[in-house]
Amino acid sequence: MKRITWAAAALAASVLVLGAALPASGASSAHPSRTDADSHTPKPTVVLVHGAWADAAGWTPVVQRLQADGYPVIAPPNPLRGLLSDAAYIRSVLDRISGPVVLVGHSYGGAVISNAATGDPNVKALVYIAAFAPDAGDSLASLNGSALGTQIPPVPVTPSSYPLPDGSSGTELTIDPAQYCNVFLDDQVSRSQCSALAVEQRPLSVTSATQASGVPAWKSIPSWYLVAAGDRAISPNLERFMAARAHARTTVVPGAPHLVMLTDPKAVTGLIETAARATAH
């Protein structure tokens, strides 16, 4: 058993006391009501995992629709520091949720959910939104470097160094802000919104792009896939290949850019809810 200091124990006790004092209406968002008023079937919690060069706010239009339809939703931050460590963090989020989960990943987030959900009996469905769905041994770099991946130009990124906890340096990648709108959104939203997204982007570590995937959860969990047919960040044909390899139920959105959740949140929400209904018990 791990040792715990008296200070930590006191802090834990104070948190428990505070939690007990909170009114019932302040319940954690990880355990909201999940009952469908029409069918009395519990609704799963939908966990939305963002990808590189983005953050959880990119899911906002989808979150709003899911919540309006009665789904509990969690959109955690994806650390973007390393595939396996990112997957471990998302797995820790899943471990705090009771009941069934529909796990959704966009872009790099698809690689993260493929590793985070492996062996988790609460995850009933995986939903990939213009996302990587790696097999064991694949990395983002190897998939993007494949014959299908190179059918589109590489994402225009700028490397920079950042400090690691051990005192050494890592390398992270940022999209050229001047090209962000074209590559990620095909200029389908306002210039002001695009400019804001470009400066708000969170960089991806090289480790995240080069670390090999473990055994993917899609081998044992039913999956759905949305192909963004106008994607300029991941080759649409690579998306189709990964969807077919995972035996995913696939939807293709013509002309959709990489951040399809912003340009067509209705299609994204519809696919997530289809997966939820198909795996309800």
N, C-alpha and C positions, 0 to 999 in steps of 0.2 A: 504494500500500500504506500502511496506517495505521502511524504511528510508535508504538513501544512503549518505555516507559522501562526502564532497567536494573532498577529495583526491581520493575516488573511482570514483566519477563522472569524474574527470580530467583524470584518467587513462583510463576509458572507452572511453572518447572522443579521447584520443591520439591513442587508438587502432583502432577506426573507421577511423581516418585520415590516419593512416598507411595503413589500409586495402584498402582505396580508392586509395592510391598511388601505390599499387602493380599492376604490369602488369597483363593482362588477363590470361596469361599462368600460373600464380601462384595461380589459383583458388583452393579452398579447396577440399581435396580428398573426403569429404562427399557429394559433389555435382558435380561429374565428368559427362562427357557426357555419356548418357545411350542409345544411338540410335543404334540399330542393322542395319548395312548397308544393309543387305539382306532383312529383313522383315519390317524394319522401326518401329519395336516394341521396346519401351524403355526397356532396360535391368534393372532388379532390382539391387539394391546395395546388395552385399553379405556381411553379418556381421558374422565374425568367432570368436567364444568365446571359449577360451581354458579352460582346466580343471585344476585339482590340480596337483602339482608336475611337472609343465610345465610352459611355457609362450607362448606369441603370436608367437614367432619365430618358434615354432613347426609347424605352418601352412605354412611356407615358400614355400614348393613344391606345395601346393595347390593354394596359392596366385599367384604364377608365372603362373600357368596354367589358372586360372580364368582371370587374367589380359590379358594374350595372347589371350583369347577368347572374350575380350572386356567388361568384367564385372567390374564395380566399386567395390572395396573391402575395407573393414575396419576390422582390427583385433585388437580390443581394449584390454587393460589389464583387466584381471578379478581379483578383489582385493583379493578374497579367504579369506575374514574375517568374513563372515556370509551370509547365503543363501539369506535372504531378503534384506540386505543392498547391496550385490553384484548384485542382480536382479535390485534394484533401480538404481544402477550406470549404468548398461547396458541399462536400460530403458532411462536414460538421454542421452546416446549415440544415441539410436534410435530416440529420440525426435529431434535431430539435423539433421536428414536425411529427405530430401524431396523425395517423391515418394515411390514406392514399395520396400520392403525389403525381402530377403530370409535370415532367421536367423538360424545359424548353431552352434551347441554346441557339444563339445567333453567331454566325461566323466562327471565330476562334472558340466561342462559347460552346459550340457543338463538340469540339474535341474535349473540352472540359467535362461536359455532361456525360460523354461516352465513357470517361474514366471514373467520374464521381459516383455514378449509379450502379456500377458493376457489383452484383451480389446484394443489392438493397431491395428487399421484398416489398417495401412501401412504394417504390417507383413503379407505377403501372403503365406509363407510356413515356416515350421520348419523342420530342418534336424538334426537328431541325429546321431552322429558318435561314436559308442561304448560308449553310453552315458546313464546317468540316465534320465528317463522320469517319474518323480514321479507323483502320484495322490495327491489330497488334503489330508494332514495329514501324508504323507510319508516323511521320511528323508533318507539320505544316509545310516545312521546307521541301520534303520529299514529294508531297502531293502537288504542291505548286510547281515543282520542277519536273513533273511527269509530262508525258506527251499531251495529255488533256489540259493540264494546268498551264502550260505555256501557250495555249491558244489565245490568251489575252496578254497584254503587256504587264510586266511586274508592277506592283504597287510602288509609287514613288515615295520612298522613305529616306529619312535622314538619321544616321546613327549618332548616338551620344553616349557618354559614360555616366554611370551613377554609382554611388558607394554601396557596397554590400556589408552586411553585419559583421563579417569577419575582417573588415578592413581592406579587402581587395575591391576591384572595380568590376561592374557588369556593363553590358551594352544594351541599350534600349533603342527602339525605332519609333520615329514619329513621321506621320504623313506630311508632306509639303502642304502647308495651309492653302497655298494658291491653287493646288490641284485637288483639294479635299472634296469640294462640291461636285466636280466632274466625276471623280473616281467612285465616290461613295453614294452619290445621289443623282448622278446624270443630270444635274441642274434642274431637278424636278420640284424643288422647294424654293422659297424666296432666297435671294442673295443674302439678306440680313440673317436669316435663320442658318444658312449654310456657313456664313462667316463665324457665327457664334459656336456652331458645332466644331468647326475647325480649330478654334482656340481652346475649346473645352476638352478636346480629345485626350485620352490617357494613353501613354506610350506602351508598347509591347516589348518585353525583354526578348533578346535573341534566344535565351534559354527556352522560352515558351514556344518559339518557332522551330527549334531544332530538337527538342526532347521527344523521344519516341513514345508513342502511346502504348498502354498496356492492353489487356484483353478488353474489348469494347462491350459496353452494356447492351448495345443493339443486337448482340448475338443471342440474348436471352429475354429482352424486353421488347414488346411491339413498338414500332417506330413509324413516324409520319415525317414527311419532308416537303418543304416548300422551295421550289426552284425559282430563283429570280432570273428570268430569262434575259434581262438586260444588264446583268451583273458585270461590273468592271473591276471588282476586287478578287472574286473567285470565278474561275471559268464556269459558265453555265453547264457546259458538257461535263466538267469534273463534278459539279453538283449532281447531275443526272446519274453519273457513274456511281458516286457514293450512295445515292438514294437506292439505286437498284441493288447494289452489293449488300446493303442493309435490309433488303426486302421491305423497304418503307412504302407506305401508301403515299403516293406522290401527287402534289398539286404544282402546276406550272403557272406562274403569273407573267403573262407576256409583257415585255418592256420594263419589268420591275428592276430598280437599281438595288445595290447591295443593302442599303438601309430601308428595306421594303416595309418594315414596321412603321415607318414614318409616312411613307407615300401611299401605302395600302393597308392600314391597320385592320380594316374589315376582313380582308382575306386571311391575314395572320391570325386574328382572333378566331375566325371561323374554323381554321384548321386545328387550333388548340382545343376548341370546344368539341370538335368532331372526335379527336383523340380521347378526350375526357369521357364522352358519352360511350364510345366504343369499348372502353375498359372499365366502365362502372359495374359494380357488383351489387 
